C-alpha cells in the first residue's frame, strides 16, 4: 500500500508525539531516582554511585551529540531533495521533512531516557 505524503507526514508526526509522551514519562522517573540517590549518597560516593553519576553525564553528551548529528544529516538530505526538485519539478513536502528531522533528533534522546527508566526501575536506591 502506498501512503500519500499527507498520510506519511501525519504518521511521522504521531510517532514523534508518542515518543515525546514516553519521554515525558521516563525523564521524571529517571530524575527522581537519581536525585534521591544523590541525596542519600552524601559527600562520599560509593563506586556504584560514582559509576552511575559519571555515566549520566557521559550519556547525555553522547545522546545529544548523536541527536545533533542525525538532525544535521537529515537536513542535508532535505536540502539535496530540494535542490533536485529544481530539476524534476517534484517539490518535497516541507512538513514531512521537518517531521523527519525532528524524529532523527528525538530518537537517541528517547532511546537513552526510556532505557534508563527501565533499568533504574529495577535498581534499588
Secondary structure, DSSP 8 states (H G I E B T S, - for coil): ----HHHHHHHHHHHHHHHHHHHHHHHHHHHHHHHHHHHHH-SS--HHHHHHHHHHHHHHHHHHHHHHHHHHHHHHHHHHHHHHHHHH-----HHHHHHHHHHHHHHHHHHHHHHHHHHHHTS--
